[in-house]
Amino acid sequence: MSYETILTTVTGPVGILTLNRPDALNALNRQVMLDVVHALNTWEQDDAVRAIIITGSQKAFAAGADIRELQSVHYLDALHTQFLKEWERVADCSKPTIAAVAGYALGGGCELAMMCDFILAADNARFGQPEVKIGTLPGMGGTQRLTRLVGKSKAMEMCLTGRLMDAEEAERAGLVSRIVPLNELQDEALEVANRIAGFSAPAVQLNRMCINAALNTTLEQGIAIERQAFLSLFGTDDQQEGMQAFLDKRQADFKR
Ligand code: CAA
């Protein structure tokens, strides 16, 4: 399948989605949104794809929503179409997602990265929510996800001043899971994705569900969700196999 604004490849069990609007630093317009949603829908239905990487170029993961497009949006149209809402599809993806971020991840770019399960950052990555500088605010979940990830104080400062964070600060703040050298980013992301893809899919899926639940529940509710998920895995052959393989000192052979 070929797309106008993204490149897609499948390497073993990993789908790699590369944002590809180099002339606009991968700014996210409606066509990018349609292409990304289509690619995710396709991979969700393909059992061979077990993990997904979303990435950009070495200069920019994505420099935000396309300001040229935003500039022509009128309120009633935006209200009617719930402008940008479809991006939430990324956060709802049923397969594990890794954002491999090099260069700028600004505005909607930072928000897209935060929709993924976690962010691997190249050492040249820069994150920010500079929307205030153009008279607006993050519209793809940034005020909510950034605050949950880095806390109120830093989220406020980022959104109210438009200041960018470098990779080191983003790692210290908990926005990214790890920093890798720029030239190793793609290989490292692929290795991590392959590792996840090699585990039992139900175990991966329920780990994701529980961690996401932690962002939206009280501790008590989250613990109850975790307990039920944990108990349910006793019903899978893969869990039996994983534990038996450990005891036999051999590699587990997961079936799902
Ligand atoms: N939308 C549309 N075009 C963009 C863009 C964006 N968000 N970001 C960069 N571009 C375009 C530039 O217009 C330029 O195009 P031309 O060559 O045709 O002029 C091209 O990409 C290269 O950009 P620069 O020349 O500006 O590159 P630079 O290296 O000097 O600066 C940058 C890089 C600091 C990222 C700068 O481009 C920039 O500040 N971009 C805008 C960042 C921003 O404000 N993002 C938030 C957008 S709003 C949003 O995202 C809302 C939301 O939450 C959903």
Residues whose N, C-alpha, C, O or C-beta is under 5 A from the ligand:
A	BS01	CAA	D23 A24 L25 A27 A63 G64 A65 D66 I67 R68 Y104 L106 G107 G108 P130 E131 L137 P138 G139 M140
